[in-house]
Amino acid sequence: MLNQKALKIFGTMQDPDVRRLFGTSLKACRNRLGLSQEQLAERADLHRTYISDVERGARNPSLQSITKLAAALDISVSALFPQTGGLLLKAGPAGDGEAVRILLVEDDADDIVLTLRAFKMARFTNHIQVVTDGAEALDYVFGRGNFAKRDWSAGPQVILLDLNLPKVSGLEVLRRLKANRRTRKIPVVVLTGSQSSMDVAECRQLGAETYLIKPVTFQTLSQATPHLNFNWTLLKPLKTAAEVGRA
């Protein structure tokens, strides 16, 4: 029996066919506004040849460029992606068949809302688990306490880690993660209120991938994704049993 929530990989932006779909969509949006490639390039602060390459499907656009293009066209990011067939957009690691599961470790309710909103604006539909202190984060990752029955294979594959946490500090959480053979390779993005913090330098030494200045926004998130080796992934929902029967 098919699970209605199960998703099937349709392609990635590395796939030439998917790049062509995106390029066709971009060109259609541009033509609806009566803009030339030169005019769109000027609005988006990109080179005309870059626009041409994207529209031909010859270039894999970065998240930051997609953001600029959407703003230049005065449309949402999601509107730039072809919607035929109920396609969805996820972010996952390059070469992986599934979008990553993300653990957000944050104790400030407002920052949680803003971070989740940034992911929504980026149209990442990844599953995001939220925990609110360092001890709970360690329990979740290592499958202890309330999370003793958690399926280890279910992730997380990326951790967004606030430094100022109750019970166990973010720095100590990072230290324990990187000291353990099973978790040391999980990419960790440190959330901090200041890039000048001495803790940021220590986090780098401990093995943090990168850091984000809070509050997390669409723009800062787009800058962090290259460090996580994310690919855009277009996904198509699997047919339900009823739909299969009607086919």
Disulfide bonds with the S-S distance in Angstrom:
none
